Amino acid sequence: MQNIAPSRIISRRANQLLSLAFLLGAIGVFILAIGIVMFIVNFVNENSPSFGLFVGARTVIMFAAIVLILIALILALRAATYRKDNDLALGTGRYLEQYFDQSYTFIRNVSKREIGYVDAALIGPPGVMVFRIVNNTGVFMNEGANWLKRDKNGEWVTGGINPTLEDLADVRKVRDFLVKRGFQDAPVYGMVVFTQDPQRVALQWKDPQLPVTHLVNLYASLQAGYLTSQPLDVNRAAEVARALYA
């Protein structure tokens, strides 16, 4: 199995954002300097009929400069926080490597503008399995798409997480992305994976909208559903993997 992540692509995207942030920041600082000069020096006499227009222009210039600088800071922060890899997905991929041959591709940290961020996807002849990988501990109950967690008093409370809804959204976006690129024949599934050992996270479920499993039981869970059919040939699966990776 190929266990890969588009780290170079993400790094290039982060560098592009950083360059754009620098450019906008430089323009903003330049405009801000002009605005400050206009506040210090009145280029129009206060008694002139044009003074109000001058004050308005000065205000607009200062406002535009501040907006540009704020946008530059946001872009720089986004560039700095791009996730070039996902340790949880990396561990999941290493677990799966022992079970799958080279006809399967495991892509960590899927990050595309049309899709957004996805923890990981397994692509092979059965189609695409989109994973939401969770590292939380405790006792959880999954009913349909809802999640509850048992508190210290033994009561069920809102879980504070909803990996099912998150993964359903990821599945929809991945499916739409593939359909637009001519891969209508590629089935897209979803699964929630908890990486902690069963001793640290206890899972209960009732009519779950998506399969839920511990990492140690992941392959068995895939055998029970994902691996039961193979609608794609090896070459077609490879094309799907390239579309999601490139």
N, C-alpha and C positions, 0 to 999 in steps of 0.2 A: 504493500500500500504506500502511495505517496502521501507524506505528511508535510504539508507546506503552508506557508503564510506569505501574503503579498507585502512583505516588509519594505522592499525597495520602492514599490509603488506608493505606499503610504508615506515613506520618508520623502519621496519626491513631491507628493501633494503637500506635505507639511512645509517643505522648503518654498514651494510656490506661494503658499499662504503667508509665510514669513516675509517673503520679498514684497508681496502686495501690502502687507502691514507696514513695512518700512517705507514704501513709497507714499502711502496715504498719510503716515505719520509725518514724514518730511514735508509734504504739501501742507498738512494741517499746522505744523509749527511755523512754516513760512507765512501762511495767511494770518496766524495768530500774531506774529511779529508786526505785520502790517497793521492789524487792528490795534495793537498796543500803541504803535506810533501815532495812529489817528486819535487815540484817546489823550495822548500827551500833547500832541501838536494839533491845534485847530487850523486846518488848511482853509477853512471858510470862516469869515468873520461872523461872530455871534449875532450881529445885527442884520446880516444878510438874509434875504428871503430863502436862499438855498441852504441855510444852516440846518433846518429840519431834515432836509434830504440827506445832508452829510451825516447827521447823527444816526438816521435810519440805516444808511449804508454801513456805517461803522459797527452798528449793532449786529447787522446781518453777517458781516465779515467775521466778527468774534464768534457768533453762534455757529457758523459753518466750520470754523477752525476747530472749535470744541467737539463738534459732531465727528469730524474727520479723525481727530485724535482718539476719541472713544472707540470708533470703528477699528482703528489700527490696533488699539490695545486688545479689543475682543478677538480680532483675527490672530494676533500674536499669541494670545492665551490658547486659542483653539489649536494653533500649530504646535504649541509646546505640549499639549495634552493628547495629541494623536496617539492612540494605542498601536504600537508597532507589532505587538504580539500579545497573546493571552495565555498566562501560565496555566490556567485551568483547562483551556482547550489543548494546550501542549501536552499536559498529562493525559487527557482523554485520548488524544491521537496516539500517544505511545502505548496506551492500553490496547487500542484497536489494531495496532500494527501486527500483533501476534496472530490475528485472525484473518486478515484480508490480504489478497494478492495484489499485483500491480494493475488489475482492472479496476481498482477502487482508488479514489483520491479523497483525502481528508484535508479540507482547507480551513485553517484557523484564521480567526480575526478577519472575516469577510467584511470589506469596507468599500462600498461603492456608492456614488451619489444617488443612483436610482433606488438603492436598497437601504442605505444607511449602514448601521453596524450589526453584524450577526456573529455570535460567539464562534460557531463552527458549522461546517456542512460536510456530510459524507456523500460522495457521488460515485455511483456504480451502476451496473445493469439494472438494479431494482429502482433506480431513480435518485432523488435527492432527499436526504434526511437532514433537516435543519435542527440543530441542537441549541437549547438554552441551558447553559451549564451553571449550576448553583453551588456555592460553597458554604451555605448556612448550616448551622447545627440546631438541634432541638427536636421536638415532636410536632410533625405537620400533618394536617388533614387536607386532602384535595377532593372537593366535591364539584364535579363538572368543571367549571373554569375558576372556581373560588378556592381560596387557600385560607386555612385557619392554623393557628399555632397554640399549643398548650402552654399556659403560663405557669409560674411557680406554684400557684394554688390549684393547679390541675384543671383550670377552666379553659375552654376554647375561646380564643380571642382572634381578632383580625391578624392575619399572618404577617403583615408588613411587607410581603412579597407577593407577586403574582406572575411567576414564570410562565404559566400557561397562556395568559393573555399576551405576554410579551412574545412568546414563541409563535402564537397564532398570527400575530402581526408580522413577524419575520417571514413566516411561511407564505403569507399573502403577497408580501413584497417580492420575495424570491420568485414565486410563481408568475407574477405579473412581469417581472424582468425577463424571465425565460420565454414567456409567450411572445413578448414583443420582439424577441430575437429568433423566433421560429421554432422554439422547442416545446410546442404544445404537447408533444408525446412524452415529455419527461414528468413523471409523477413527483410531487413535492409533499413530503411528510414532515411532521414535527415530533420532538421528544424532549422531555425535561430530564436532565441528568444531575443528580446530587453527587458531588465528588467525595464527601466525607464518608467514613466507614459507617455501616449500620449501627455500630455502638454509639456513634455521636449524633446521628440523625435518624429518627424513626419516621417512617412514611406510612400513611394510611390513605386510601382513596376510595371513592364511590362514584362510579360512572364518569371517570375522567375524560375530558375532551381530548386530551393528548396523553400518550403513555408517559409514565413517570417511573424512574428507576434509580438505583444506586449505580455508581460507576462499576463496582465489582460485578454487577449483574447485567451490564449493558449489552454484552454480546447475546446473552440469552434473550433479552428483551427484543433485540433486533431480529433474532431468529423467529420470534413469535409473530412478527408482523412484516417489517420492512423486507426481510430476505425471502419471503414466501413466494414472490413473483419476480420475473426479470423481463420487463417490457422493452428494455433497451439492449442493443448489442454493445460490445466493448468500445467500438469506434464512436458510436453516438454518445455514450457516457463520457468518453474523453472530450468530445466537443462541448458538452454541457459544462464539464469541469473547467475547460479553458475559458468559456464565457464568464464564469463566476470568478475566475482567478485574474484574468487579464485586466 
